[in-house]
Amino acid sequence: MLLMHSANKFLIRPWVLEHHFSRFWVVLVNSLPNFLEAVVGIIVLTGIGLLLKVCFFKALNTINNKTLLSIASVIAGIYVITQELKIHNLGGRNVYDPNDLIASIIGLVFTYLLIYKKGILKKEGERELAIQKTA
């Protein structure tokens, strides 16, 4: 993700803007960081949730991975959407652009569906069995 963001920021975006590409490509390279921010946000928050679940297995055993993913997605969604609407400015100098908001929402939905369909590390039963064996 970092490599993709850096390539976009330092190579692709300046090249697209300098060579006067169509509006579609300009919007794409300008909104890609918002898409990536949403993707990374859900992945990081899901990872933190899984870590907490492993560390506090007995207390958090009732929360399944799908619920954990939903909680992480809602928190990431609140953060990126309120940032795009300029309710807060924790991510740096942000300028409101509806295309950025759309890219953030696409990133949130894409990542949620990808993790929901493909799972989180291992399938639910296998993961819980692995945790029980180590406990």
C-alpha positions in Angstrom: 0.0 0.0 0.0 2.8 2.4 0.9 4.6 1.6 -2.3 1.4 2.2 -4.3 0.8 5.5 -2.5 4.3 6.7 -3.0 4.4 5.7 -6.7 1.1 7.6 -7.2 2.3 10.7 -5.3 5.8 11.0 -6.8 5.6 9.4 -10.2 2.1 8.7 -11.6 0.2 11.8 -10.4 2.8 14.4 -11.6 3.1 12.6 -15.0 -0.7 12.5 -15.5 -1.1 16.1 -14.6 1.8 17.2 -16.7 0.6 15.4 -19.8 -3.0 16.6 -19.6 -4.7 13.3 -19.4 -8.5 13.1 -19.4 -10.6 14.1 -16.4 -11.1 10.5 -15.4 -7.4 9.9 -14.9 -6.9 13.1 -13.1 -9.7 12.3 -10.6 -8.3 8.7 -10.3 -4.8 9.8 -9.3 -6.0 12.5 -7.0 -8.5 10.3 -5.2 -6.4 7.2 -4.9 -4.9 8.2 -1.6 -8.4 8.4 -0.1 -9.2 4.9 -1.4 -5.9 3.6 0.1 -6.6 5.3 3.4 -9.9 3.5 3.8 -8.3 0.2 2.9 -5.5 0.6 5.3 -7.8 1.9 8.0 -10.0 -1.2 8.0 -7.1 -3.6 7.7 -5.2 -2.0 10.7 -8.3 -1.7 12.9 -9.3 -5.4 12.1 -5.7 -6.4 13.0 -5.8 -4.5 16.3 -9.2 -6.1 17.0 -7.8 -9.6 16.3 -4.8 -8.9 18.5 -7.0 -7.8 21.4 -9.2 -10.9 20.8 -6.1 -13.1 21.1 -4.8 -11.3 24.2 -8.1 -11.2 26.0 -9.5 -14.5 24.6 -11.9 -15.2 27.5 -13.4 -11.7 27.7 -13.7 -11.3 23.9 -14.6 -14.8 23.0 -18.2 -13.9 22.3 -17.2 -11.5 19.5 -16.8 -13.4 16.2 -14.5 -12.3 13.4 -17.4 -11.0 11.2 -18.6 -8.7 14.1 -15.0 -7.6 14.6 -14.7 -6.7 11.0 -18.0 -4.8 11.1 -16.9 -2.8 14.1 -13.5 -2.0 12.5 -15.3 -0.9 9.3 -17.7 1.4 11.1 -14.8 3.0 13.0 -12.7 3.4 9.8 -15.8 4.7 8.0 -16.5 7.3 10.6 -12.9 8.5 10.5 -12.5 8.8 6.7 -16.0 10.2 6.0 -15.8 12.8 8.8 -12.3 13.8 7.5 -13.6 14.2 3.9 -16.5 16.3 5.2 -14.0 18.4 7.1 -15.5 17.7 10.5 -11.9 17.0 11.7 -8.5 17.5 10.1 -6.5 14.7 11.7 -5.2 13.4 8.4 -3.5 16.7 7.4 -4.4 19.4 5.0 -7.6 18.1 3.5 -9.7 19.9 0.8 -13.3 18.8 0.3 -13.8 17.0 -3.0 -16.8 14.8 -3.6 -14.6 12.5 -5.7 -12.4 11.9 -2.6 -15.5 11.1 -0.6 -16.6 8.6 -3.3 -13.1 7.0 -3.4 -13.2 6.6 0.4 -16.6 5.0 0.4 -15.5 2.6 -2.4 -12.4 1.8 -0.4 -14.4 1.0 2.7 -16.9 -1.2 0.8 -14.2 -2.9 -1.2 -12.1 -3.8 1.8 -15.1 -4.9 3.9 -16.4 -7.2 1.2 -13.0 -8.6 0.4 -12.2 -9.5 4.0 -15.8 -10.7 4.6 -15.8 -13.0 1.6 -12.2 -14.2 1.8 -12.0 -14.4 5.6 -9.6 -13.0 8.2 -6.3 -15.0 8.1 -8.0 -18.4 8.7 -11.6 -19.6 8.6 -13.5 -18.9 11.8 -13.5 -22.5 13.1 -9.8 -23.1 12.3 -8.7 -19.8 13.9 -10.7 -20.5 17.1 -9.3 -24.0 17.3 -5.8 -22.6 16.9 -6.3 -20.1 19.7 -7.7 -22.8 22.0 -4.7 -25.0 21.4 -2.3 -22.2 22.4 -4.3 -21.2 25.4 
